[in-house]
Amino acid sequence: MVTLHYSIKILAPKEKVWDMMIGKEGYEQWSSVFEEGSYYEGTWEKGEKLKFLMPGGDGMASIVDELVPYEYSSLKHIRSIKDWKEQTEDKSGFEYPAYENYSFIDQNGSTLVKVSVDMPEEFAGMMDDLFPEALEKLKSLSEQ
């Protein structure tokens, strides 16, 4: 596993960026870069379980490990989902738990979004292509 880091400056208040990033409607828009039709089920609140899913029923089960509204969110990925079922044995190459962290830093009305994500090394190149594109989409949506 490697930890990948990404960041982007968005010309919008952190509250708007936060709502666009983790609100269900906004999430579906910016995360479509990874897979068209991606969505999540559950409530994005500390201690709650979220299921991040693609239209075919594959995805990831996660726990909201830490949450400071409009400032920080940490997801603890706990297992993969295949055909809408959580897997007890994972053959995807992921090691659990794996973390995905988002920081929202106010910069005089703009927002610096910092992301760190644990990823199997063989997926790092793909994520290096897709995550910056997803953040650009988040930027575009948030600046509207």
ABEGO torsion letter per residue (X at the ends): XBBBBBBBBBBBBAAAAAAAAABAAAAAAAAAAABBGBBBBEBBBBGBBBBBBBAAGBEBBBBBABBBBGABBBBBBABBBBGGBBBABBAAGBBOBBBBBBBBBBBGGBBBBBBBBBBBAAAAAAAAAAAAAAAAAAAAAAAX
